[in-house]
Amino acid sequence: MRFDYCPFCGEKTILKKIGDEGDIPYCEKCSRPLFDMFSTCVLNVVVNEYNEVLLIRQSYGDTSRYVGVAGFMKVGETPEEAGAREVLEETGLTPESVTYIDSAFYEGRDQLMLGLLAKVKKADTNISGELLEAKWFTFDEAVNTVREGSIIQRFIKSAGEKMKK
């Protein structure tokens, strides 16, 4: 979110040089800089004990593509807690562990994507209404199934490397 108007008083902002930050929207009435805001999301690479990756197809947007289990962080959550919650909510699987992999900024939606490796026991999924399908893939299949150059593809590759160490 970029501020053309102050969210506190409604006045039009001006650009003001703020230290090393450069020109920042500023409310002269409130005497306050208004730094751009973005959403923080988690994007899970869900892996089972057979090194299979669980990918999902969502029931909205582009329903033809497989993607990772993702969602917005809630206030007060750690990334790991948010990742575990999203995996459980969307697939019915409870992660045994959730660890950080990598991060990427998704400019199309102004979202900071925190990549997580969520390890689960292989089991039948109980998908939420947000999903059409959840399906297990080998690492190589998963890399080739998701969109080329996507953030989830990068995170799957990073998870595979992390698991080799």
C-alpha atoms as one frame of an Amber mdcrd trajectory, in Angstrom:
protein
   0.000   0.000   0.000   1.315   3.375  -0.974   0.058   6.463   0.781  -1.288
   9.356  -1.295  -3.401  10.424   1.684  -2.732  10.148   5.408  -4.657   7.211
   6.936  -4.866   9.127  10.247  -6.205  12.541   9.198  -7.011  12.218   5.464
  -4.684  15.011   4.302  -2.883  14.653   0.966   0.720  13.559   1.535   3.804
  15.231   0.127   7.128  13.591  -0.705   9.772  14.443   1.878  13.394  13.294
   2.094  13.663  11.119   5.218  17.301  10.354   6.090  18.796   7.586   3.979
  15.324   6.410   2.899  14.954   9.077   0.214  11.606  10.603  -0.716   8.822
   9.169   1.439   5.124  10.110   1.568   4.763  12.468   4.510   1.782  14.024
   6.283   2.557  17.636   7.182  -0.496  17.876   9.450   0.467  14.796  11.545
   4.245  15.306  11.112   4.654  11.660  10.241   6.320   9.649   7.448   4.125
   6.980   5.861   6.301   4.139   4.610   4.865   1.801   1.973   3.204  -1.301
   3.416   3.000  -4.865   2.130   1.490  -8.171   3.230   3.592 -10.977   4.647
   2.693 -14.471   3.473   4.004 -17.987   3.926   4.548 -20.401   1.047   5.110
 -23.994   2.121   6.975 -26.796   0.414   5.135 -29.706   2.060   7.298 -32.858
   2.055   6.617 -36.353   3.427   8.943 -39.065   4.702   9.279 -40.459   1.135
  10.580 -37.070  -0.101   7.392 -36.420  -2.031   6.102 -32.861  -2.398   2.414
 -32.043  -1.904   1.101 -29.535  -4.430  -2.410 -28.137  -4.565  -4.834 -26.737
  -7.106  -6.967 -23.903  -5.775 -10.709 -23.522  -6.338 -10.282 -19.877  -7.406
  -8.017 -17.939  -9.742  -6.082 -20.152 -12.144  -7.522 -23.553 -11.223  -5.377
 -25.404 -13.791  -2.008 -24.807 -12.080  -0.475 -26.616  -9.151   0.949 -24.365
  -6.452   2.268 -24.598  -2.898   0.217 -24.285   0.279   0.258 -20.580   1.099
  -1.511 -17.946   3.108  -1.283 -14.660   4.952   0.399 -14.395   8.319  -1.835
 -13.266  11.163  -0.762 -10.648  13.688   1.245 -12.315  16.456   2.173 -15.448
  14.471   5.688 -16.546  13.649   6.234 -17.678  10.045   6.522 -21.266  11.279
   3.200 -21.054  13.142   1.499 -19.529  10.098   2.969 -22.225   7.845   1.779
 -25.042  10.105  -1.685 -23.455  10.389  -2.041 -23.081   6.611  -0.963 -26.685
   5.938  -3.454 -27.991   8.512  -6.310 -25.718   7.341  -5.888 -26.451   3.642
  -4.832 -30.122   3.630  -5.783 -31.580   7.019  -2.139 -32.647   7.551  -0.277
 -31.655  10.720   3.367 -30.713  10.118   5.921 -32.396  12.379   8.307 -29.513
  11.714   8.320 -26.237   9.803  11.607 -24.522   8.976  12.564 -21.435   6.994
  13.957 -21.923   3.476  14.140 -18.574   1.703  12.155 -15.427   0.924  11.041
 -13.548  -2.170   9.063 -10.396  -2.849   6.052 -10.927  -5.118   5.678  -7.528
  -6.768   2.435  -8.419  -8.547   0.611  -8.343  -5.222   3.024  -6.451  -2.960
   3.610  -9.545  -0.818   6.687 -10.763   1.020   6.679 -14.547   0.553   8.450
 -16.515   3.284   9.386 -19.958   1.999   9.005 -22.784   4.503   9.746 -26.500
   4.496   6.845 -28.284   6.217   7.537 -31.957   6.963   4.492 -34.210   7.339
   3.692 -37.921   7.464   2.154 -39.150   4.211  -1.572 -39.536   4.694  -4.820
 -38.914   2.899  -5.591 -35.236   2.724  -8.785 -33.595   3.921  -8.775 -30.544
   1.675 -10.567 -27.311   2.482 -13.121 -25.630   0.250 -10.313 -23.414  -1.048
  -8.827 -26.393  -2.905  -9.835 -28.603  -5.810  -7.039 -31.110  -5.295  -3.910
 -31.983  -3.336  -1.472 -34.384  -5.003   1.935 -35.881  -4.136   4.853 -35.512
  -6.592   8.527 -36.456  -6.562  10.833 -33.433  -6.195  11.672 -33.526  -9.917
   8.003 -33.839 -10.881   7.079 -30.977  -8.551   9.752 -28.688 -10.023   8.462
 -29.454 -13.529   4.754 -29.234 -12.607   4.686 -25.715 -11.157   5.013 -22.631
 -13.336   8.518 -22.136 -14.730  10.321 -19.314 -12.938   7.741 -19.108 -10.145
   8.546 -18.460  -6.514   7.259 -21.916  -5.520   9.586 -23.516  -8.085  12.521
 -21.689  -6.523  11.438 -22.733  -3.021  11.034 -26.404  -4.054  14.570 -26.383
  -5.465  15.871 -24.724  -2.263  14.048 -27.280  -0.081  15.574 -30.129  -2.082
  19.057 -28.689  -1.596  18.443 -28.111   2.115  17.289 -31.702   2.590  20.460
 -33.057   0.909  22.666 -31.399   3.555
